[in-house]
Amino acid sequence: MNDKLMRKVSDDHLRHENQAGSEDYKGFDTRQIKIWKQVLVTIITVYPLILLTDIALSFLLPMEKLWPEVALLCTVSIVATVLVIFVMPCVNSVFGRWMMK
């Protein structure tokens, strides 16, 4: 009984690993998306986020007095969080069909 259960769990795990490698956030098959489209959408979304984050942080923190590594860590942390939670769902709904063409 225990051996059958372990084989089933192992098979399910392998099946999940094989499927997970080709899908992204919303289940798009990333193998079908052209790389230049991914790069373009990434630049369009990340560049403004970096600019806005730097402007916002310059008002909130004395960025010139911080070590450059700490300032960069603050910027990257905020950009990554905002990108994953708020921006990517919008980007996928706006550019999803175009990226799949």
Secondary structure, DSSP 8 states (H G I E B T S, - for coil): -HHHHHHHHHHHHHHHHHHHTTB-TTS-BTTSS-HHHHHHHHHHHHHHHHHHHHHHHHHHS-GGGS-HHHHHHHHHHHHHHHIIIIIHHHHHHHHHHHHH-
